Amino acid sequence: MQRHFDFVLLGGGPASVSAAETLRAEGAKGSILLVSEEDCVPYGHSHLPKRFLLGAQPKERLLIHTEAYYRDHAIELMLGTLAVAVDTTNGVVHTDRAGDIHFDKLLIATGAKPIRPTVPGATLPGVYYLHTLADAEALRQAAENATRIVVLGGSFLGLEIATTLARMGIHVVLIEENDLLLSQLAAPELSAFFSCYCMDRGIEFRANDTAAAFQGSSRIEAVAARSGEIWPCDLVVIAIGVTPDIGFLHDSGILLGDGILVNQHLETSAPGIFAAGDVANFFDIVFNERRRIEHWDNAVKQGRLAARNMLGRRLAYDEVSYFFCNILDLS
């Protein structure tokens, strides 16, 4: 049986939660449904490679809100459910296990998924990603018995993972395809500083290199680099970037590019359907360019603004997002 909700929010991250909070705070009386692919109540992904991986933060402290919050604010959670298609003409979301959901207004905040290399051995046991709570729990457990770990990717996530593992007493080799760590900063002086800072504290750093193959008979034993070097290891963690989670929208008629193309109000090409967070490709009027921003703060701010515009306001997104990163004893 098809169910109807006034507001449907796709995604279990900060953009959807922020939108739900704002809808109620702004006086929305209609029904709200938050659909998440994960089985657990929405939590803070940005804490996973930091204190949680280190074992210094319990799972309960990751939650954005308790289940009671959603009940008290009449926000229905549909967990462990994947949106597989959106019918923009009839206002329907098709799901993998919960049937069809009819909506008046829709927010798509499905985020991004890790890029997975296609080199030989990439599916060997012992190759990890860190994107979800389940990923972090599995990696933390596996790292307890590891002495050498290779981390692929010198972005914010890769560097945080590498430095957290180093704090656990594990020897870490960090391999970055570009010539600089944190190349997104476009600040060579900062990149050079962090490279030296990490190497001085025992993290081996290799720039301008990447994995050509993962070696091992039944599980990962070594990384064969493009440079010809072989790095023996117990585990590999891959953090080479993400791609927006938009596969289910390819037949929807919604304009897509690098993510979901939205206007200054965060509305897609389909009226009444909005996008926010990592998946939203918006024109940044502050920096005068179209882009996506893959940070928690941006997702919260866009979710808030999208909710207000779902209520009929025509506000432009003109925020400057911030981010933070923990690198050993620096923040």
N, C-alpha and C positions, 0 to 999 in steps of 0.2 A: 504494500500500500504506500502511495506517495504521501510524504509528510510535508507540511508547509511551515515555513518560518519567515518572519519579517526580515530578519538579518541573518545571513549565513556567512561565517568566517572560516575560510579554508586555511589550515595551518595551525600548528600548536606552539608557535614561537611568540616572541614579544610583540610583533605587529598585531596579531590577532587578539592577544590578551589586552593590549593597550586599547584596541578598538572597542572591545567589549566593555572595558572599564569606562571609556569615554561615552559610549552610547547610553549607559545607565546614568552616568554623572550629568549628562546633558538632558536627561529627562525622557529618554526613549522608553515607551511603554510596551512596545511590541516584543515578540518572541525573538530570542537570540540563540543561535546554535554555533558552537565552535567545534570544527571537525579536525581531528589530528590523526596522522598516520601512526604515531607512537601510542603505546598502551598506557603511558603514565600521564599524570596531570602535568600541564605545561611547566617547564622549569628553565633555569638560566643556562643556556648552552655556553656562554662565554666563560663560565667558571670551570668548565670541564678540564681544560689543559692546565689549570692553575692548581688551586688548593685541593680540588676533588681528586685529580690524578695523583697528587702527592699523598693523599690519604688523610688530609687535615680538615676535610669538610664532609659531614655526613650527607647522605642523599636528601634527607628531609630539608636541609638548608638550601638546596638548589631550587626548591619550588618557588614560583612567582607568587602564587596564592595557594592556600589549602583548598581541598575540595569543598569545605564549608563555605568559602567565599563565593564560589560559583552558585551553590544552592541558594545562599542568602540573597544573591543579586539576580536570581532567575536566569542564569546563563547555563544552558544545557551543554554538556560535554559529550561528544561522540568520539571515543578514543579507539585506537586500533583500526581506523577506517580510512581508506584511500579513495580520493576523488579520481575517477578514471576518465571523465568527460564532462563538459559543460555545454548545455543547450541554451545558447543566448536568446534564441527566438521565443522559447517557451519558459525561460527562467527556471531551468532545472539542472541540478548537479547529479550526475550518475556516480554511484559509489560501488566499491568492490563487494561489500558485504551488508550494507544497510539500505539497499534499494535506492530509489530516487528521492531527492529532496528539492522541493519547490521553494523558490525564494522571491522576495520583493527586491532586496538589495543584497549584493554579494561582494565580499572582500576576498581577494586571492592573495594569500600571504604564505605560500608554500615554500619559500626560501630557496636554498640551493643544495646541491648534492656534490659530494667529492668527485673530482676527476680521477679516473682509474687508469693507470698506464696499461698499455697493451703489449708490453715486452714479455718475452718468455719467462715463465715461472711466477707471473704476477698473482696467480691464484693459489700459490703454495700456502699451507698452514704456517702461521707465524708472520704473515703480512697483515698489518693492521691499518685502520683508518681511525680518526677520532672526530666523529660528527654528532653522535648521539650519546645518551647516557649509557646505553648498552655497550657501545664501542668503548667508552672510557672505563667501564667496569671490567670489560674483557682485557683491555690493555694493562690496566693496573694489576690485575691478577697475574697476567703473563710476565710482567716486568719484575715481579717478586723473585723469580728464579733466573733472571737474565743478568749477564755481565757485560755484554756488548750489544748495542742497538744502533742501527743506522736509521737516521731520519732524513727523508727526502723532502726538500722544500724549505727555503729560508724566508718564508713570509712570516706574518705575525703568529699564525697557528704553529707552523713548523718550528719557529724559534722558541715559542713557549713550551711546546712539547719537549724539545731537546734540552732546554734548561731545567725543566722540571725533572726529567729523567736523570740528568746529571746530579741534581740535588739528592736523588735517591741513591747515589753512589754508583751509578752505572756509567761505563765508558760509552760516550756518544760520538758518532761520526755524523756530521751535518753536511749534506750535499745540496748545493743550490745551483740551478741551471744558469742563472745570471751571474754577473761578476760581482754583485753586491748582495749582502743581506738586506732585508727590508727595502727592496728596490721601489716599493710603492711610495716610500717617503720622498723619493726624488731628491735626496739629501746625501750626497756621497760622504760628507764628513761624519754624519750620524751613522751611516752604514759601516764606515771604516772603524768608528769607535766601538760599535757593538761587536764587530768581528774580532777585534783585538781583545775586547773584554771577555768574550766567550773562550777564545783560544787560551788566554792567560789563565783561565780557570779549568782547563783540561778538556774542553770540547774541541775535537778535531773538525776543522772547517775546510771544505773543498768547494771552491767556486768554479763556475764555467764547466760544470760536469753534471751528469745525471746517470740514472741506471740504464744499462743496456740489457741486462738480464738479471733475474733472481735465480740463484743456484741452490740446489738441494735435492736429495733423493725423495724423501717423504715429507720434509718440511724445510723452511728456509735455513740455509747454512751460510750463505754469502751473497753479497751484491757485487756483480760485475759492472763496473762503471764504464761509461763511454770512453774515458781517457785510457782505459786498459787496466786501471787499478782494480784489485780484488779486495773487498772489505768483508772479512769473516764476521758473522753476527749471529745472535740468538733470535733477534726479532728485527723487523723493519716496520717503520711507521711512515705512511705516505701522506704528505700534506702539500700537494703540488697545485692546489687551487680547487675551485668549485665551479659548477655550472648551474644556471637557474633551473629550477624544477618546473618545467613548462610542457613536458611531453604530452600531458593529458589535454592540452589546449590546442593542439595542431589542427583539429577539425572544427574548432569552435567559431572561427571567423574573427576572433580577437587578434588585433595586430601584435605580432611578435617580432623581436629582433634579438638583441642580447638581453633577454628577459621579456617582460610584458611592457609594451610601450604605453605610457600614460601621459596625460596632459598635466598642466600645472596644478590641477585639482586632484591629481592621482586617479583620475577616471580613465578607464580603458576606452578603446574604440567602440565598445558596446555600452550604451547608456545604462546607468544603474549598477555597473560592475566596476569595482575599483581594485587597485593592487598596491601593496605596500611592502617595505622591507627589502630583503636581498633580491627578490624576484622583480622588483619594480624598476624599469628603465625610465627615468624622468629627466626633464630638462632642468638643470640646476641653475636657477637664475642668479645665484650668488657668484658662481664660478663660470657662468656663461657656456655651459657644455652639457650635453646629454650623457648620463652615466648611471651606473648602479653603485650603491654603497653597501658593502657587506659588513655592517657593524650594528651592534645591539642598539645603540642610541638612535641611529637613523631609523631603525625598525620601530622603536617606541614612538618617535615623533611622527613618522608617517602613518602609523596605525591610528594615532590620536586624530590627526588631521583628516584622514580618510573617513573616520567615523562621523566627524562633524559634517563633512560633505555628503555623506550618506543620509544625513538628516536634512539636507536641502541647503546647506550653506555653500558658498562658492569661494572657499579660501584657497589661496595659492601656497604651495610649499616653498618656503624661503628660509628654512632652518640651516644652520651650519652644524653638521654632526661632529661628535668627538669620539675618540677611541682611546683605550689604554692597553698596555701590554706589560706583563711581568717577565723580566729577564734576570734570573738568579736573584740577587738582592736589590735590583733596581726596579722601579715602577715607572 
